[in-house]
Amino acid sequence: VLVLVDVSDHWTRNRLSKEVLKCLSQFPEIPSVLVLNKVDLLKKKFILLQLVTELTEGIVNGKKLEAKSVFKQDSDSSAKPDVPIIQTSPQSRAHQPQHLQEADQAPEGCSLKESSNTRASESSLVTEEAQGLTHYGPENLKTMKGWPRFQEIFMLAALHGEEVDTLKRYLLMQAKPGPWEFHSEVLTSQSPQEICDNIIREKLLEYLPLEVPYGVTQVTELWEEGPSGELLIVQSLLVPRKSHMMMLIGRRGKVISRIAQEAGQDLMNVFLCDVRLKLKVDVKS
């Protein structure tokens, strides 16, 4: 289980949602990993230390975290936390993007190198043995902000591809061989109707703003083969309010026409036949 947190969003980054905590507590036997994304947008890097402590309840891989800082400074400057290097054990540290480290590759456990006119700081989380793993029930979740059973922490700047490969390699190493769930000739487990719904919803998410696409209910009214072997599909898109309907239709019907055209082309590519797709928009009754 990968729990992804956007560290640039100061409204949500300091705690996991109750639904996420509930899912993690229901399946504690499944290994879980904390992934912090957009770390390149943080101006104050030591905030990562605080976030890790809060989102893990101070425990990673069964070990208790203790924050310590080591500073190097010039004689005419004051020490100030700047660049964190987070460790979850004396032997290993949480995975972090290169821009959080100095260009000089300091050996693990060593302080960061610096030029004569710069100062560097190293903030690390040193672990102590946690006092056993507790079962976390509904009452515990009410007071918890994070999850104390994460096995690893990854820090990414995914837009720039920083440390994404590191996460991929970790997942590959954790993957276990198993039997094929479907025969090699089976292309998908979805029904044609499910494929159609998903293709149309993809276009809704692409062309509608904010929360609007999430309020759309799709109802297939017609699904049949035409006289020439073409697939005839009529789907109603129901929205909760008139303002959403106007956004979905667009000026002179341009938005809904573009959605229908692109979705219809994608359906033809999938079903390898001509598809006539008609979309209707209405307000939910």
KAUR-V136654 format. One record per residue. N is the residue number from 0. RES is the residue in one letter. OMEGA is omega as a letter, one per 20 degrees, with the letter a starting at -180 (* if undefined). Layout:
n=N res=RES omega=OMEGA
n=N res=RES omega=OMEGA
//
This chain:
n=0 res=V omega=r
n=1 res=L omega=r
n=2 res=V omega=a
n=3 res=L omega=r
n=4 res=V omega=r
n=5 res=D omega=a
n=6 res=V omega=r
n=7 res=S omega=a
n=8 res=D omega=a
n=9 res=H omega=r
n=10 res=W omega=a
n=11 res=T omega=a
n=12 res=R omega=a
n=13 res=N omega=r
n=14 res=R omega=r
n=15 res=L omega=r
n=16 res=S omega=a
n=17 res=K omega=a
n=18 res=E omega=r
n=19 res=V omega=r
n=20 res=L omega=r
n=21 res=K omega=r
n=22 res=C omega=a
n=23 res=L omega=a
n=24 res=S omega=r
n=25 res=Q omega=a
n=26 res=F omega=a
n=27 res=P omega=a
n=28 res=E omega=r
n=29 res=I omega=a
n=30 res=P omega=a
n=31 res=S omega=a
n=32 res=V omega=r
n=33 res=L omega=r
n=34 res=V omega=r
n=35 res=L omega=a
n=36 res=N omega=r
n=37 res=K omega=a
n=38 res=V omega=r
n=39 res=D omega=a
n=40 res=L omega=r
n=41 res=L omega=r
n=42 res=K omega=r
n=43 res=K omega=a
n=44 res=K omega=a
n=45 res=F omega=r
n=46 res=I omega=r
n=47 res=L omega=r
n=48 res=L omega=r
n=49 res=Q omega=a
n=50 res=L omega=r
n=51 res=V omega=a
n=52 res=T omega=a
n=53 res=E omega=a
n=54 res=L omega=r
n=55 res=T omega=a
n=56 res=E omega=r
n=57 res=G omega=a
n=58 res=I omega=r
n=59 res=V omega=r
n=60 res=N omega=r
n=61 res=G omega=a
n=62 res=K omega=a
n=63 res=K omega=a
n=64 res=L omega=r
n=65 res=E omega=a
n=66 res=A omega=r
n=67 res=K omega=r
n=68 res=S omega=r
n=69 res=V omega=a
n=70 res=F omega=r
n=71 res=K omega=a
n=72 res=Q omega=r
n=73 res=D omega=a
n=74 res=S omega=a
n=75 res=D omega=r
n=76 res=S omega=a
n=77 res=S omega=a
n=78 res=A omega=r
n=79 res=K omega=r
n=80 res=P omega=a
n=81 res=D omega=a
n=82 res=V omega=a
n=83 res=P omega=r
n=84 res=I omega=a
n=85 res=I omega=r
n=86 res=Q omega=r
n=87 res=T omega=r
n=88 res=S omega=r
n=89 res=P omega=a
n=90 res=Q omega=a
n=91 res=S omega=r
n=92 res=R omega=r
n=93 res=A omega=a
n=94 res=H omega=a
n=95 res=Q omega=a
n=96 res=P omega=a
n=97 res=Q omega=a
n=98 res=H omega=r
n=99 res=L omega=a
n=100 res=Q omega=r
n=101 res=E omega=r
n=102 res=A omega=r
n=103 res=D omega=a
n=104 res=Q omega=r
n=105 res=A omega=r
n=106 res=P omega=a
n=107 res=E omega=a
n=108 res=G omega=r
n=109 res=C omega=r
n=110 res=S omega=a
n=111 res=L omega=r
n=112 res=K omega=a
n=113 res=E omega=r
n=114 res=S omega=a
n=115 res=S omega=a
n=116 res=N omega=a
n=117 res=T omega=r
n=118 res=R omega=r
n=119 res=A omega=r
n=120 res=S omega=r
n=121 res=E omega=r
n=122 res=S omega=a
n=123 res=S omega=r
n=124 res=L omega=a
n=125 res=V omega=a
n=126 res=T omega=r
n=127 res=E omega=a
n=128 res=E omega=r
n=129 res=A omega=a
n=130 res=Q omega=r
n=131 res=G omega=r
n=132 res=L omega=a
n=133 res=T omega=r
n=134 res=H omega=a
n=135 res=Y omega=r
n=136 res=G omega=a
n=137 res=P omega=a
n=138 res=E omega=r
n=139 res=N omega=a
n=140 res=L omega=a
n=141 res=K omega=a
n=142 res=T omega=a
n=143 res=M omega=r
n=144 res=K omega=a
n=145 res=G omega=a
n=146 res=W omega=a
n=147 res=P omega=a
n=148 res=R omega=r
n=149 res=F omega=r
n=150 res=Q omega=a
n=151 res=E omega=r
n=152 res=I omega=r
n=153 res=F omega=r
n=154 res=M omega=a
n=155 res=L omega=r
n=156 res=A omega=a
n=157 res=A omega=a
n=158 res=L omega=r
n=159 res=H omega=r
n=160 res=G omega=a
n=161 res=E omega=r
n=162 res=E omega=r
n=163 res=V omega=r
n=164 res=D omega=r
n=165 res=T omega=r
n=166 res=L omega=r
n=167 res=K omega=r
n=168 res=R omega=r
n=169 res=Y omega=a
n=170 res=L omega=r
n=171 res=L omega=r
n=172 res=M omega=a
n=173 res=Q omega=a
n=174 res=A omega=a
n=175 res=K omega=r
n=176 res=P omega=r
n=177 res=G omega=a
n=178 res=P omega=r
n=179 res=W omega=a
n=180 res=E omega=a
n=181 res=F omega=r
n=182 res=H omega=a
n=183 res=S omega=r
n=184 res=E omega=r
n=185 res=V omega=a
n=186 res=L omega=a
n=187 res=T omega=r
n=188 res=S omega=a
n=189 res=Q omega=r
n=190 res=S omega=r
n=191 res=P omega=r
n=192 res=Q omega=r
n=193 res=E omega=r
n=194 res=I omega=r
n=195 res=C omega=a
n=196 res=D omega=a
n=197 res=N omega=r
n=198 res=I omega=r
n=199 res=I omega=a
n=200 res=R omega=r
n=201 res=E omega=r
n=202 res=K omega=r
n=203 res=L omega=r
n=204 res=L omega=a
n=205 res=E omega=a
n=206 res=Y omega=a
n=207 res=L omega=a
n=208 res=P omega=r
n=209 res=L omega=a
n=210 res=E omega=a
n=211 res=V omega=a
n=212 res=P omega=a
n=213 res=Y omega=r
n=214 res=G omega=a
n=215 res=V omega=r
n=216 res=T omega=a
n=217 res=Q omega=r
n=218 res=V omega=r
n=219 res=T omega=a
n=220 res=E omega=a
n=221 res=L omega=r
n=222 res=W omega=a
n=223 res=E omega=r
n=224 res=E omega=a
n=225 res=G omega=a
n=226 res=P omega=a
n=227 res=S omega=r
n=228 res=G omega=r
n=229 res=E omega=r
n=230 res=L omega=a
n=231 res=L omega=a
n=232 res=I omega=r
n=233 res=V omega=a
n=234 res=Q omega=r
n=235 res=S omega=r
n=236 res=L omega=a
n=237 res=L omega=a
n=238 res=V omega=a
n=239 res=P omega=a
n=240 res=R omega=a
n=241 res=K omega=a
n=242 res=S omega=r
n=243 res=H omega=r
n=244 res=M omega=r
n=245 res=M omega=r
n=246 res=M omega=a
n=247 res=L omega=r
n=248 res=I omega=a
n=249 res=G omega=r
n=250 res=R omega=a
n=251 res=R omega=r
n=252 res=G omega=a
n=253 res=K omega=a
n=254 res=V omega=a
n=255 res=I omega=r
n=256 res=S omega=a
n=257 res=R omega=r
n=258 res=I omega=a
n=259 res=A omega=a
n=260 res=Q omega=a
n=261 res=E omega=r
n=262 res=A omega=r
n=263 res=G omega=r
n=264 res=Q omega=r
n=265 res=D omega=r
n=266 res=L omega=r
n=267 res=M omega=r
n=268 res=N omega=a
n=269 res=V omega=a
n=270 res=F omega=r
n=271 res=L omega=r
n=272 res=C omega=r
n=273 res=D omega=a
n=274 res=V omega=r
n=275 res=R omega=a
n=276 res=L omega=r
n=277 res=K omega=r
n=278 res=L omega=r
n=279 res=K omega=a
n=280 res=V omega=r
n=281 res=D omega=r
n=282 res=V omega=r
n=283 res=K omega=r
n=284 res=S omega=*
//
